[in-house]
Amino acid sequence: MAELPTPIVCCVIGEGESGGALAIGVGDRLLMMENAWYSVISPEGCASILYRDAAKAPEAPPLLKITART
C-alpha cells in the first residue's frame, strides 16, 4: 500500500489499535472523527512500559496523542 502511486486517504471513525493503527499511518492524509482514536499501543500497555504500573493508564493518552485535534 505504501508504494501505490495514488493518494491514500484514511478516515478513523472509531477505534484503531496495534496493526490496524500501523496501516492507518501509511495514508497520505488522515481524517479523524472528534471522539475517534488510534494508537500502536493501548494506554494500559504504555503505562506498563513507562511507569511499570498499568493503573496509571489515565495518564498515558496525553503522552500518546491518540485523539483528533479539536
PyMOL CGO cylinders between C-alpha atoms (Angstrom):
from pymol import cmd
from pymol.cgo import CYLINDER

trace = [
    CYLINDER, 0.00, 0.00, 0.00, 2.91, 2.36, 0.72, 0.3, 1, 1, 1, 1, 1, 1,
    CYLINDER, 2.91, 2.36, 0.72, 4.11, 2.04, -2.88, 0.3, 1, 1, 1, 1, 1, 1,
    CYLINDER, 4.11, 2.04, -2.88, 0.80, 2.86, -4.59, 0.3, 1, 1, 1, 1, 1, 1,
    CYLINDER, 0.80, 2.86, -4.59, 1.08, 5.91, -6.86, 0.3, 1, 1, 1, 1, 1, 1,
    CYLINDER, 1.08, 5.91, -6.86, -2.41, 7.14, -5.94, 0.3, 1, 1, 1, 1, 1, 1,
    CYLINDER, -2.41, 7.14, -5.94, -3.08, 9.22, -2.81, 0.3, 1, 1, 1, 1, 1, 1,
    CYLINDER, -3.08, 9.22, -2.81, -4.40, 7.23, 0.16, 0.3, 1, 1, 1, 1, 1, 1,
    CYLINDER, -4.40, 7.23, 0.16, -6.94, 8.85, 2.48, 0.3, 1, 1, 1, 1, 1, 1,
    CYLINDER, -6.94, 8.85, 2.48, -7.56, 7.15, 5.84, 0.3, 1, 1, 1, 1, 1, 1,
    CYLINDER, -7.56, 7.15, 5.84, -10.59, 8.02, 7.95, 0.3, 1, 1, 1, 1, 1, 1,
    CYLINDER, -10.59, 8.02, 7.95, -10.78, 6.91, 11.58, 0.3, 1, 1, 1, 1, 1, 1,
    CYLINDER, -10.78, 6.91, 11.58, -14.39, 6.77, 12.72, 0.3, 1, 1, 1, 1, 1, 1,
    CYLINDER, -14.39, 6.77, 12.72, -13.97, 4.76, 15.92, 0.3, 1, 1, 1, 1, 1, 1,
    CYLINDER, -13.97, 4.76, 15.92, -11.00, 2.96, 17.41, 0.3, 1, 1, 1, 1, 1, 1,
    CYLINDER, -11.00, 2.96, 17.41, -7.82, 1.65, 15.85, 0.3, 1, 1, 1, 1, 1, 1,
    CYLINDER, -7.82, 1.65, 15.85, -5.06, -0.13, 17.69, 0.3, 1, 1, 1, 1, 1, 1,
    CYLINDER, -5.06, -0.13, 17.69, -1.92, -2.17, 17.07, 0.3, 1, 1, 1, 1, 1, 1,
    CYLINDER, -1.92, -2.17, 17.07, -1.51, -3.41, 13.49, 0.3, 1, 1, 1, 1, 1, 1,
    CYLINDER, -1.51, -3.41, 13.49, -4.56, -1.50, 12.30, 0.3, 1, 1, 1, 1, 1, 1,
    CYLINDER, -4.56, -1.50, 12.30, -3.02, 1.73, 13.56, 0.3, 1, 1, 1, 1, 1, 1,
    CYLINDER, -3.02, 1.73, 13.56, 0.16, 0.96, 11.66, 0.3, 1, 1, 1, 1, 1, 1,
    CYLINDER, 0.16, 0.96, 11.66, -1.85, 0.51, 8.46, 0.3, 1, 1, 1, 1, 1, 1,
    CYLINDER, -1.85, 0.51, 8.46, -3.69, 3.80, 9.06, 0.3, 1, 1, 1, 1, 1, 1,
    CYLINDER, -3.69, 3.80, 9.06, -0.35, 5.57, 9.40, 0.3, 1, 1, 1, 1, 1, 1,
    CYLINDER, -0.35, 5.57, 9.40, 0.57, 4.68, 5.81, 0.3, 1, 1, 1, 1, 1, 1,
    CYLINDER, 0.57, 4.68, 5.81, -2.05, 7.05, 4.40, 0.3, 1, 1, 1, 1, 1, 1,
    CYLINDER, -2.05, 7.05, 4.40, -1.15, 10.35, 2.76, 0.3, 1, 1, 1, 1, 1, 1,
    CYLINDER, -1.15, 10.35, 2.76, -3.99, 12.10, 4.59, 0.3, 1, 1, 1, 1, 1, 1,
    CYLINDER, -3.99, 12.10, 4.59, -5.56, 11.16, 7.90, 0.3, 1, 1, 1, 1, 1, 1,
    CYLINDER, -5.56, 11.16, 7.90, -9.05, 12.24, 8.89, 0.3, 1, 1, 1, 1, 1, 1,
    CYLINDER, -9.05, 12.24, 8.89, -10.47, 11.52, 12.35, 0.3, 1, 1, 1, 1, 1, 1,
    CYLINDER, -10.47, 11.52, 12.35, -13.86, 11.98, 13.89, 0.3, 1, 1, 1, 1, 1, 1,
    CYLINDER, -13.86, 11.98, 13.89, -13.83, 14.09, 17.06, 0.3, 1, 1, 1, 1, 1, 1,
    CYLINDER, -13.83, 14.09, 17.06, -14.08, 11.18, 19.52, 0.3, 1, 1, 1, 1, 1, 1,
    CYLINDER, -14.08, 11.18, 19.52, -12.11, 8.64, 17.49, 0.3, 1, 1, 1, 1, 1, 1,
    CYLINDER, -12.11, 8.64, 17.49, -8.64, 7.44, 18.44, 0.3, 1, 1, 1, 1, 1, 1,
    CYLINDER, -8.64, 7.44, 18.44, -5.86, 5.23, 17.19, 0.3, 1, 1, 1, 1, 1, 1,
    CYLINDER, -5.86, 5.23, 17.19, -2.56, 4.10, 18.63, 0.3, 1, 1, 1, 1, 1, 1,
    CYLINDER, -2.56, 4.10, 18.63, 0.00, 1.34, 18.17, 0.3, 1, 1, 1, 1, 1, 1,
    CYLINDER, 0.00, 1.34, 18.17, -0.24, 0.56, 21.89, 0.3, 1, 1, 1, 1, 1, 1,
    CYLINDER, -0.24, 0.56, 21.89, -3.07, 0.75, 24.41, 0.3, 1, 1, 1, 1, 1, 1,
    CYLINDER, -3.07, 0.75, 24.41, -2.91, 3.29, 27.25, 0.3, 1, 1, 1, 1, 1, 1,
    CYLINDER, -2.91, 3.29, 27.25, -2.57, 0.37, 29.68, 0.3, 1, 1, 1, 1, 1, 1,
    CYLINDER, -2.57, 0.37, 29.68, 0.36, -1.07, 27.73, 0.3, 1, 1, 1, 1, 1, 1,
    CYLINDER, 0.36, -1.07, 27.73, 2.02, 2.34, 27.55, 0.3, 1, 1, 1, 1, 1, 1,
    CYLINDER, 2.02, 2.34, 27.55, 1.62, 2.89, 31.29, 0.3, 1, 1, 1, 1, 1, 1,
    CYLINDER, 1.62, 2.89, 31.29, 3.06, -0.56, 31.96, 0.3, 1, 1, 1, 1, 1, 1,
    CYLINDER, 3.06, -0.56, 31.96, 6.16, 0.32, 29.93, 0.3, 1, 1, 1, 1, 1, 1,
    CYLINDER, 6.16, 0.32, 29.93, 6.64, 3.94, 31.04, 0.3, 1, 1, 1, 1, 1, 1,
    CYLINDER, 6.64, 3.94, 31.04, 5.54, 3.75, 34.66, 0.3, 1, 1, 1, 1, 1, 1,
    CYLINDER, 5.54, 3.75, 34.66, 5.74, -0.01, 35.26, 0.3, 1, 1, 1, 1, 1, 1,
    CYLINDER, 5.74, -0.01, 35.26, 2.16, 0.28, 36.52, 0.3, 1, 1, 1, 1, 1, 1,
    CYLINDER, 2.16, 0.28, 36.52, -0.92, -0.32, 34.33, 0.3, 1, 1, 1, 1, 1, 1,
    CYLINDER, -0.92, -0.32, 34.33, -3.04, 1.51, 36.91, 0.3, 1, 1, 1, 1, 1, 1,
    CYLINDER, -3.04, 1.51, 36.91, -1.55, 4.78, 35.64, 0.3, 1, 1, 1, 1, 1, 1,
    CYLINDER, -1.55, 4.78, 35.64, -3.27, 4.27, 32.27, 0.3, 1, 1, 1, 1, 1, 1,
    CYLINDER, -3.27, 4.27, 32.27, -5.31, 7.52, 32.58, 0.3, 1, 1, 1, 1, 1, 1,
    CYLINDER, -5.31, 7.52, 32.58, -2.02, 9.47, 32.42, 0.3, 1, 1, 1, 1, 1, 1,
    CYLINDER, -2.02, 9.47, 32.42, -0.91, 7.88, 29.14, 0.3, 1, 1, 1, 1, 1, 1,
    CYLINDER, -0.91, 7.88, 29.14, -3.33, 9.25, 26.44, 0.3, 1, 1, 1, 1, 1, 1,
    CYLINDER, -3.33, 9.25, 26.44, -1.97, 12.82, 26.51, 0.3, 1, 1, 1, 1, 1, 1,
    CYLINDER, -1.97, 12.82, 26.51, 1.53, 11.42, 26.02, 0.3, 1, 1, 1, 1, 1, 1,
    CYLINDER, 1.53, 11.42, 26.02, 0.40, 9.17, 23.17, 0.3, 1, 1, 1, 1, 1, 1,
    CYLINDER, 0.40, 9.17, 23.17, -1.55, 11.95, 21.41, 0.3, 1, 1, 1, 1, 1, 1,
    CYLINDER, -1.55, 11.95, 21.41, -4.08, 9.38, 20.23, 0.3, 1, 1, 1, 1, 1, 1,
    CYLINDER, -4.08, 9.38, 20.23, -7.10, 11.65, 19.77, 0.3, 1, 1, 1, 1, 1, 1,
    CYLINDER, -7.10, 11.65, 19.77, -8.05, 14.05, 17.00, 0.3, 1, 1, 1, 1, 1, 1,
    CYLINDER, -8.05, 14.05, 17.00, -7.19, 17.71, 17.38, 0.3, 1, 1, 1, 1, 1, 1,
    CYLINDER, -7.19, 17.71, 17.38, -10.30, 19.75, 18.06, 0.3, 1, 1, 1, 1, 1, 1,
]
cmd.load_cgo(trace, "trace")
